[in-house]
């Protein structure tokens, strides 16, 4: 492999700093922000990979368009990356049947894989929240997962299904240790691989969270409750998940009139 493929985030940050005098003032400000984000990622994740950095940005809600801009500038200093695509894996929820197939594939692969898919797909956690979750945050008696590491430090309690709690209880570790304890890059890679294996298409952890929200709404859970368990500050954010619910309900209503 060539040198560009081995470029580290540390080297990328140095090259971005070195290019600031060659670009416009607004681009230089973007470079400054990007370098700061790289520093935060390396502190939090302890990882120096480019793919891991992009996964970390994605887990914090960066849109495909914003990620495409990041990739463009990383490529401009020699990083070997492909622009992200806003395909179905980034937008669509899985069906209930597909989620069950993915859970089966995850369970076949082992504890960490199943815990990740279940926490995102059955509890609606963000991938960053699932990776930060500690054993002390699981209320086995009450049946809840306590999320303390969400966006904006907004804590919340999320109901967890009994079958997941029973599974986790078997592997229960020390209260202060992380349940999964893996990197962002690992999480995005394994979920994608499991999706391709079980469903014939790539899947992202965010699609699992989207699936969780959509299934709750389809089963009649009111949107404000969904807002609370997802940890959304704004109801408008939660309402974005209604698109796949309202159209189906409207179709059924119209067909019943015919």
Buried (B, 14 or more C-beta within 10 A) or exposed (E): EEEEEEBEBEBBBEBBBEBBEEBEEEBBEBBEEBBEBBEEBBEEBEBBBBBBBBBBBBBBEBEBEEBBBBBEBBBBBBBBBEEBEEEEBBEBBBEEEBBEBBBBBBBEBEBBBBBBBBBBBBBBBBBBBBBBBBBBBBBEEEBBBBBBBBBEEEEBBBEBEEEBBEBBEEEEEEEEEBBBEBBBBBBBBBBBBBBBEBBEBBBBBBBBBBBBBBBBBBEEEEBEEBBBBBBBEEEEEBBEBBEBBEEEEEEEEEEEEE
